[in-house]
Amino acid sequence: MIRRTFATALAAATMLAAAGAAMAYPDKPVTYIIPFNPGGESDITARLQQPFFEELTGQSLIIKYQAGAGGAQAWSQLNQMSGDGHVIMGTNLPHIILQPLTSNPGYETDDLTNIYMFHYTPDAIIVSKDSQFKTLQDLIDYAKANPGAVTFAGSGTNSANHLALQRFNELAGVTTTYIPFGGTGPSVTALLGGQVMAGMGYSTVAANHADDTRMLAVATEERMALFPDVPTFKELGIDMVSGAYRGIAVPASTPEDIRKELSDIIDRINHDPDFIKRMEEGGFVVTNIGYDQIDAFMAQKKKELSAIAQQMGILKQ
Amino acid sequence: MGMFDYLFQALTPLNLFLAVTGVVLGTVIGALPGLSATMAVAVLVPFTFAMDPATGLIALGAIYTGAIYGGSFSAILVNTPGTPSAIATTFDGFPMAKRGDGNLAVTLATLASVIGGLVGAIALMLLAPPLAKVALAFGPPEYFWLAVFGLTLISALSVGNMLKGLIGACFGLLLSMVGVAVIGGDIRFTMGTQVLLGGIDVIAALIGLYCIPVVIDLVATPDPHLKVSTERSGFRLKEAARIAWTSKFNLIRSSVIGTVVGILPGAGGSIASLVSYSEARRSSRHPERFGTGEPDGVLATESANNATVGGGFIPTLVLGIPGTPPDAVILGALLVQGIRTGPALFTEGASIVYTFIFGLLIATLLMLPAGLMLGRYAYKSIITIPKAALVPTIALMTVIGSYAINNNADDVIVMVAIGFVGWVLNRIGFAPSPIVLGIVLGQIAEQGFVQAYLIGNAQGGVLSMFFGRPISLGIVALALLTLFYPFIMSKWRARRASGATATAEAGRAE
């Protein structure tokens, strides 16, 4: 609350200052809405962007949380917010594609004006340090011998983790059991406590629990700098390059030049070596998908994800 | 570096200043229903990025522990828990305030919170790495049984109204199912509206069920909100300290329960205070006084919920698994600071961890003077503000509080609607607490059950999943004991009484 009052005061001050000068974007504090609870990956990466954004633009970036319905509550309200570029919102893939495909979340994928996808957390198969599975092949062999017996913890139903496991099952020709948990935290707890045999999560889990876990494979194009010893799925003959992408969207009423301007700012942050270093340490992979490429990227992802959703039989009637 | 160095590092003017400010801010935020501990911590996080890690952690820990404590003010004075952790504090705190002992109840809550907070923080300092294993020992079946245990506690606590307590809890369980299911993804009981898609927020339900009936009753009755005793004003610190000293076992037991429950990710302060409350009642010499303004009830719940603060930091710092929702925010802040959690943090990062723990201990101690001042002020304003001003103030707070949960107007609609339902239910004898606890426990029970079933199924043994694990069996035994304890006790008393009369008669016959 204090921050908000402070921000309002700051806003008033800057507006006075800007009155004479030419209007440049951004000319007042920017509100960055995260559609999830604080403490998750969306929050952490927004927090990492925050100082760089403030340094670049001289305006403060105020992070606000509007959690609910797996993000749908915020996304369904985005287009009613003011479109002067001072309200931006985090968007997550596959959520914004899957939700409208499988249910009626109150928005369509194309309603959201994404202007940048700035990183992704690659899907990864993780086991606890003392697991019997030393390599991915161990796990596949066991799963082939005991169909359905390998339990995988993941976050949520019909979520990124769930889909990734479904794809893995199909490509590796195995049957496993997916156990959904209420978030990354509880699913990691179950993994570390030996309640499940493996986890379908993100590289970030392995980065944060390096001492207690072993990542068997990661769904990136090339091996990650942070994990030079962990093979990619591709190397092991499983064609999986996927994960949860996080980006930024603006209300549909936001003018074209501001969209471009914002995309440029995020792009500059994304190329800051210090930012890249901090993201990589956390297990995030920086992606530079700007405003001019975003439509093609979204179309591609929509195609991929609807195919998997159809296989899983979760498309809405 | 020795422990004394860490203590001195925690005692720098900046750290002390942040500890005081954190505790005061936290207490105020916690006292306002709807502004939760999680929110208090999240608001502060960006400021801590400019500080060194230990200092930032001290500020966050101070505001967190202050918020958990502050929740007791509104629980005692307005019958509305400021945070879910303070639900059980309303049981005896508000009856105390009603009969004119509001200041005594606030002072008792302060003493209990300080002691609980100290026990939790000391456990964090001395026993964190071994205790963290407790968090991992609890799997889906244990959480399922823990929630079932919690539900049996509700029925046992609904004195003389066991049936209504159970019905209320079942209503809460049903409410917990509204919205998109975490497991299965089904959309349930939303009646086709977007408003209910996100489910019924626990905080919105909490505000609605407790505050709206209070507001309506304030308007509907001519009596003053609280009785004021003129001859016993002030802190009544001596009196409170005497009561706390006689109840030292209750305080220690409740603090230990709070610490252990705090270690369990996903259990939280509401379960901790509920368990310790029922334990306090069970072992009391006057169990019948509980629920009518028994100081032991306030001592039990407030020491337990502040002990969860230190307890919750144990899995957060040792395993990187947040013990409570505010811990999740703090963990995120640590990651942004580039601090890797894990057992190594207690050796390699010792200067950060131990400076922080000393800071937390100091902040907890500072809660005593800060809390007494704030509590006195809160008590005075509640009794001196005329009802015509008090009612709109509380009404406005309910709207702000429920909006602030997710910055969403839908939660306000849910809060008001559920509040009116709650008022009607209140009139026909259904208390709000079983309903709210049903909502909290319903989610834990459902997820635990489905996960345990799926895992059991995959391993070819559903029954052994639920009934073949030692911790599960222990919790089942506790639940059964709670459920049948009143019957066993009354049987036993009856037998002893009849035995006593028989001996007496035998004596007379001689």
Interface residues (C-beta under 8 A of the other chain):
Chain A: M1 I2 R3 I33 N37 P38 G39 G40 D43 I44 R47 L48 Q50 P51 I63 K64 Y65 Q66 A67 G68 A69 G70 A72 Q73 S76 T102 S103 P105 G106 G148 A149 V150 T151 G156 T157 N158 T177 Y178 I179 P180 F181 G182 G185 P186 V188 T189 A190 L192 G193 G194 Q195 V196 N208 H209 A210 D211 D212 R278 E281 G282 I314
Chain B: T38 A42 V43 V45 P46 F47 F49 A135 L136 A137 F138 G139 P140 G179 V180 A181 V182 I183 G184 G185 I187 Q194 L197 G198 G199 D201 P265 G266 P315 L319 G320 I321 P322 P325 A328 V329 I330 L331 G332 A333 L335 V336 G338 R340 T341 G342 P343 A344 N406 N407 N408 D410 Q443 Q447 Q451 L454 I455 N457 A458 Q459 G460
